[in-house]
Amino acid sequence: MRRTLIVGGGITGSALALALAERNCQVTLIERQPAEDEFPSLDETVTGFGERVSTLNWQSHNFLQQLGIWQDVAAQRFLAFIRMTVWDGDGSGYIHFTAAENDLSALGFIVENKLIQVSLNRRLKQHPHIQRIEGEVTHITQSASDCTAIMDNGDTLQGEWIIGADGAQSHIGKIGGFRTHHWDYHQHAIIATIQCEKSHQHTAWQRFMTTGPLAFLPLGGKNTHFYSIVWSCDRSLADDLIGMDDTDFAAALGTASEFCCGDIQNVSSRKSFPLHHTWVMRNPAHRIVLIGDAAQRIHPLAGQGLNLGLSDAARVAVTIAQGTRSINQAQWLSHSFCHHPYHVAMGMAIGGLHHLFKSDALLLRWVRNSGIQWVEKQQIIKRWFVAQAALGN
Ligand SMILES: Cc1cc2nc3c(=O)[nH]c(=O)nc-3n(C[C@H](O)[C@H](O)[C@H](O)COP(=O)(O)OP(=O)(O)OC[C@H]3O[C@@H](n4cnc5c(N)ncnc54)[C@H](O)[C@@H]3O)c2cc1C
């Protein structure tokens, strides 16, 4: 039976491991951290929700459902959102997206990352085709038909493929000699859980300001006043916001959101992430494939990073399980995932949006406002946006 080595047991690496194992492939999953397999208690307080939250599209939802993971997550906590309002903080343009207009039951699903990870860890632990090893790969050698990973404790592991799913600073990408296209947004994303005056009514909000986008993502549970926020802004503003006490932060957040969800009543502690755009440009390593943040890291404004990673995992699983063996096929496999048109288009669209909304230039401000008002009236274009973001087409 064929064996695949996967380095990185985050959500994308773990989902790939399970997808391959379900297709009768042997998998060794190498992860440097211990696996958490206890679900957290589901308190409905600003500290009771997981601090990392993702908006998943239908494609990711369906993939996790095929793996049996969605059912486990859904039994815990998630929110299907049915409306989204996007507006330009600098003008009067609003766009409203609704699931109903697009004949969908939801525009997407907001899930705490920890719940997906724990569900995956539990399934991986039980699967007879999956071996999980705690450690790091220090070196890789490749032949025409397989590759060998040398571990930090001196052990060697062999597989037909090595998949680097080891996140944004991918060590596998570095030792595999991958070239990357990289730029720094010079921005940080601040995340927090908040409780607001108004009930969320299954609506997500995103305000684009010249300082960066601010998103309010409604959270699941019985109490409908909790949101996860992602506030992207320049480093100096991020430092100021992180340094504020809870009262000042809640006031700043209320003003920045134009009180779309009413007063901010409670806030959790904040975390900040530097924002980069990284894209794998060329793949010289025949039997090494990068997926997830190891292959592409994008601005969180469109909530697509994990969706791209799960789409990588689904495609790689199918191709490997079909028995891709020759070097030519292997090169195609490793190349095509890095340059899949959907991924390239998504990266370019997100980069373009970021620059459009950040600009203070009068002409771009006019384009933004007129554009937003125009798009709001164009059902076909709104449907196209929903097809890209909600369905993952
Ligand atoms: C603020 C913010 C908001 C976001 N919101 C969304 C959203 O709404 N929707 C969405 O789709 N995406 C979102 N994203 C992106 C999403 O979080 C990432 O794309 C996703 O978590 C990447 O998963 P991954 O498994 O590829 O990488 P990671 O989560 O980074 O996992 C990598 C794993 O590899 C392990 N590892 C690393 N190095 C080694 C090594 N040398 N040896 C062994 N193991 C190693 C790590 O311990 C980790 O477990 C957001 C990102 C940010 C920053």
The ligand as an SDF file (V2000), in Angstrom:
LIG
                    3D

 53 58  0  0  0  0  0  0  0  0999 V2000
   -6.7880   36.8730   11.5190 C   0  0  0  0  0  0  0  0  0  0  0  0
   -7.0220   35.7540   10.5530 C   0  0  0  0  0  0  0  0  0  0  0  0
   -8.3090   35.4180   10.1810 C   0  0  0  0  0  0  0  0  0  0  0  0
   -8.5400   34.3840    9.2610 C   0  0  0  0  0  0  0  0  0  0  0  0
   -9.8190   34.0800    8.8860 N   0  0  0  0  0  0  0  0  0  0  0  0
  -10.0360   33.1140    7.9680 C   0  0  0  0  0  0  0  0  0  0  0  0
  -11.3680   32.8000    7.5440 C   0  0  0  0  0  0  0  0  0  0  0  0
  -12.3420   33.3880    8.0010 O   0  0  0  0  0  0  0  0  0  0  0  0
  -11.5510   31.8120    6.6110 N   0  0  0  0  0  0  0  0  0  0  0  0
  -10.4830   31.1500    6.0710 C   0  0  0  0  0  0  0  0  0  0  0  0
  -10.6940   30.2850    5.1920 O   0  0  0  0  0  0  0  0  0  0  0  0
   -9.2180   31.4170    6.4700 N   0  0  0  0  0  0  0  0  0  0  0  0
   -8.9650   32.3800    7.4050 C   0  0  0  0  0  0  0  0  0  0  0  0
   -7.6940   32.6430    7.8040 N   0  0  0  0  0  0  0  0  0  0  0  0
   -6.5810   31.8380    7.2750 C   0  0  0  0  0  0  0  0  0  0  0  0
   -6.4630   30.5040    8.0420 C   0  0  0  0  0  0  0  0  0  0  0  0
   -6.4110   30.7360    9.4280 O   0  0  0  0  0  0  0  0  0  0  0  0
   -5.2090   29.7670    7.5840 C   0  0  0  0  0  0  0  0  0  0  0  0
   -5.1940   29.7440    6.1630 O   0  0  0  0  0  0  0  0  0  0  0  0
   -5.2080   28.3240    8.0910 C   0  0  0  0  0  0  0  0  0  0  0  0
   -5.3100   28.2880    9.4850 O   0  0  0  0  0  0  0  0  0  0  0  0
   -3.9290   27.6240    7.6430 C   0  0  0  0  0  0  0  0  0  0  0  0
   -3.9690   26.2760    8.0410 O   0  0  0  0  0  0  0  0  0  0  0  0
   -2.7260   25.3160    7.7440 P   0  0  0  0  0  0  0  0  0  0  0  0
   -3.1180   23.9910    8.2920 O   0  0  0  0  0  0  0  0  0  0  0  0
   -2.3250   25.4060    6.3140 O   0  0  0  0  0  0  0  0  0  0  0  0
   -1.5060   25.9560    8.5690 O   0  0  0  0  0  0  0  0  0  0  0  0
   -1.3020   26.0740   10.1420 P   0  0  0  0  0  0  0  0  0  0  0  0
   -2.5940   26.2850   10.8480 O   0  0  0  0  0  0  0  0  0  0  0  0
   -0.2490   27.1060   10.3330 O   0  0  0  0  0  0  0  0  0  0  0  0
   -0.7730   24.6390   10.5760 O   0  0  0  0  0  0  0  0  0  0  0  0
    0.5590   24.2460   10.3820 C   0  0  0  0  0  0  0  0  0  0  0  0
    0.8560   23.0830   11.3230 C   0  0  0  0  0  0  0  0  0  0  0  0
    2.1730   22.6260   11.0510 O   0  0  0  0  0  0  0  0  0  0  0  0
    2.8780   22.4510   12.2710 C   0  0  0  0  0  0  0  0  0  0  0  0
    4.2950   22.6620   11.9550 N   0  0  0  0  0  0  0  0  0  0  0  0
    4.8880   23.8160   11.5620 C   0  0  0  0  0  0  0  0  0  0  0  0
    6.1750   23.6180   11.3090 N   0  0  0  0  0  0  0  0  0  0  0  0
    6.4230   22.3050   11.5410 C   0  0  0  0  0  0  0  0  0  0  0  0
    7.5730   21.4910   11.4330 C   0  0  0  0  0  0  0  0  0  0  0  0
    8.7540   22.0100   11.0560 N   0  0  0  0  0  0  0  0  0  0  0  0
    7.4750   20.1760   11.7340 N   0  0  0  0  0  0  0  0  0  0  0  0
    6.2810   19.6400   12.1360 C   0  0  0  0  0  0  0  0  0  0  0  0
    5.1490   20.3810   12.2440 N   0  0  0  0  0  0  0  0  0  0  0  0
    5.2130   21.6860   11.9460 C   0  0  0  0  0  0  0  0  0  0  0  0
    2.3070   23.4950   13.2060 C   0  0  0  0  0  0  0  0  0  0  0  0
    2.5070   23.1190   14.5730 O   0  0  0  0  0  0  0  0  0  0  0  0
    0.8300   23.4720   12.8040 C   0  0  0  0  0  0  0  0  0  0  0  0
    0.1160   22.4920   13.5210 O   0  0  0  0  0  0  0  0  0  0  0  0
   -7.4470   33.6710    8.7140 C   0  0  0  0  0  0  0  0  0  0  0  0
   -6.1390   34.0080    9.1070 C   0  0  0  0  0  0  0  0  0  0  0  0
   -5.9220   35.0420   10.0020 C   0  0  0  0  0  0  0  0  0  0  0  0
   -4.5020   35.3900   10.3960 C   0  0  0  0  0  0  0  0  0  0  0  0
  1  2  1  0
  2  3  1  0
  2 52  2  0
  3  4  2  0
  4  5  1  0
  4 50  1  0
  5  6  2  0
  6  7  1  0
  6 13  1  0
  7  8  2  0
  7  9  1  0
  9 10  1  0
 10 11  2  0
 10 12  1  0
 12 13  2  0
 13 14  1  0
 14 15  1  0
 14 50  1  0
 15 16  1  0
 16 17  1  0
 16 18  1  0
 18 19  1  0
 18 20  1  0
 20 21  1  0
 20 22  1  0
 22 23  1  0
 23 24  1  0
 24 25  2  0
 24 26  1  0
 24 27  1  0
 27 28  1  0
 28 29  2  0
 28 30  1  0
 28 31  1  0
 31 32  1  0
 32 33  1  0
 33 34  1  0
 33 48  1  0
 34 35  1  0
 35 36  1  0
 35 46  1  0
 36 37  1  0
 36 45  1  0
 37 38  2  0
 38 39  1  0
 39 40  1  0
 39 45  2  0
 40 41  1  0
 40 42  2  0
 42 43  1  0
 43 44  2  0
 44 45  1  0
 46 47  1  0
 46 48  1  0
 48 49  1  0
 50 51  2  0
 51 52  1  0
 52 53  1  0
M  END
$$$$
